[in-house]
Every structure is written in C-alpha cells, then in structure tokens.
Amino acid sequence: MSGGAFDYNQYKIGYIADQIDEVIVKNGLEKTQEELKNESWRDPEWYEKYPEDKFHYKYPDEVIEKMKEAVKALHIAQEYAQRVDWLLSGDDGEESFLSRLEENLKKIE
C-alpha cells in the first residue's frame, strides 16, 4: 500500500522544513546572479540606490536558533505523520510502527 491515509501530505511538512532551512543557510548572504535576475521587476539602478537589497535578509542569531528548532520540530512532526500513515494504511503493524518511529526519531536527534 505504501501509505496514503493522509494523501501523502506529510511530505508538505518536510517541504516547509526545507524552505526554512534554506532561509537559515542564506541568512545575510549576497544573492546570486540568478536570484538577482529573478527579481526582474527591479531595474539595475535599484541596486545602486539600495545596495542592501543585493543580500538576503539578515535575521539575528537568536531568531536563526529558533528557526533551527522549528526545522527539527517539523522533521519530528513529519516522521510521526509518516509512521501513523503507514500504520493506518496497513503497511506497518503496531510493533513495526513503534520500532520504526523510535529508530527514525533517533536519526533526527
């Protein structure tokens, strides 16, 4: 069966975590030429007038730490949703549900 009890929406949780992680990685870094190109609504003179817009927003360290906690919590939530999905779909029994959940949560820690 391979899941489906939640219409595979648990993967959206992982997608959110990945998006937050991308913000963390790019925090305060200079945008690539491709990223600048994608901001086509801005003319070249914009960056001369507002050179700070050539950089990704810089969040304070305390905020970045909370974002990292959010990423971890989302990965945990995704794992719980995945394991319950497989249990409800009949792919896992109670014992394999518990053992796989425990094993995969350890990987997240």
Phi and psi in degrees as a GROMACS rama.xvg file:
@    title "Ramachandran Plot"
@    xaxis  label "Phi"
@    yaxis  label "Psi"
@TYPE xy
60.8465  48.8661  SER-2
78.0602  -162.416  GLY-3
116.84  -5.60579  GLY-4
-61.1354  -28.697  ALA-5
-112.446  22.8088  PHE-6
54.7259  31.4299  ASP-7
61.6462  21.3472  TYR-8
-70.0972  -13.8132  ASN-9
-60.8426  -25.3443  GLN-10
-69.8835  -24.0815  TYR-11
-66.3873  -32.4598  LYS-12
-62.6794  -43.8852  ILE-13
-64.4289  -36.1746  GLY-14
-63.3954  -42.6076  TYR-15
-61.371  -44.9371  ILE-16
-58.7963  -42.3769  ALA-17
-64.7714  -38.8026  ASP-18
-65.2243  -42.0881  GLN-19
-64.276  -41.7537  ILE-20
-61.1957  -36.3349  ASP-21
-64.6621  -38.8726  GLU-22
-62.9697  -41.0346  VAL-23
-61.5694  -46.6948  ILE-24
-63.5785  -38.8767  VAL-25
-88.4282  0.440762  LYS-26
-50.624  111.111  ASN-27
76.9982  -1.97769  GLY-28
-77.8896  156.427  LEU-29
-69.838  138.841  GLU-30
-69.8952  147.449  LYS-31
-74.5517  165.455  THR-32
-60.0708  -36.8706  GLN-33
-64.0239  -42.4738  GLU-34
-64.3686  -41.0156  GLU-35
-65.2944  -39.0487  LEU-36
-62.4839  -36.8956  LYS-37
-69.8247  -14.3789  ASN-38
-93.1158  51.2746  GLU-39
-64.545  -17.2782  SER-40
-69.5049  -16.0079  TRP-41
-94.7428  129.982  ARG-42
-81.6177  162.158  ASP-43
-55.5166  -31.3258  PRO-44
-69.0158  -21.0945  GLU-45
-55.1341  -46.046  TRP-46
-72.6991  -21.7848  TYR-47
-71.818  -38.2377  GLU-48
-78.2706  -36.1455  LYS-49
-127.521  71.3493  TYR-50
-62.1241  -22.6393  PRO-51
-65.2359  -20.3162  GLU-52
-75.6459  -3.74446  ASP-53
-79.9215  -3.01239  LYS-54
-119  150.55  PHE-55
-69.8826  150.979  HIS-56
-55.364  140.393  TYR-57
-103.333  107.92  LYS-58
-85.4446  147.928  TYR-59
-63.1697  155.403  PRO-60
-54.9308  -39.7679  ASP-61
-62.2135  -38.7998  GLU-62
-68.8284  -41.8723  VAL-63
-60.4693  -40.9704  ILE-64
-61.8282  -40.8629  GLU-65
-66.9289  -35.8337  LYS-66
-63.5124  -39.7159  MET-67
-62.6286  -39.6917  LYS-68
-63.6484  -39.2137  GLU-69
-63.3501  -42.972  ALA-70
-59.4887  -45.7418  VAL-71
-63.1204  -44.8599  LYS-72
-62.0025  -39.2706  ALA-73
-66.9254  -39.2808  LEU-74
-63.5721  -38.6742  HIS-75
-65.0958  -44.6632  ILE-76
-61.4968  -41.3997  ALA-77
-62.5806  -41.668  GLN-78
-64.5546  -44.0565  GLU-79
-59.1021  -46.0803  TYR-80
-62.7523  -41.1195  ALA-81
-63.1718  -47.2748  GLN-82
-66.1619  -42.0983  ARG-83
-65.6048  -39.2671  VAL-84
-56.2716  -48.4725  ASP-85
-67.3665  -34.3501  TRP-86
-64.6175  -50.3071  LEU-87
-67.291  -27.8901  LEU-88
-84.6319  -5.54813  SER-89
85.5445  7.73848  GLY-90
-76.9496  -29.607  ASP-91
-123.981  146.925  ASP-92
-91.4078  -179.061  GLY-93
-59.9104  -42.5516  GLU-94
-66.8361  -46.2817  GLU-95
-69.0684  -32.0707  SER-96
-57.6257  -51.4949  PHE-97
-65.7766  -43.0318  LEU-98
-70.3231  -41.9967  SER-99
-66.7632  -39.3709  ARG-100
-60.5834  -49.8889  LEU-101
-60.6116  -45.4256  GLU-102
-62.1812  -45.1061  GLU-103
-74.5405  -31.4584  ASN-104
-66.7113  -34.2895  LEU-105
-62.8057  -35.377  LYS-106
-65.9277  -32.8752  LYS-107
-72.7431  -37.5419  ILE-108
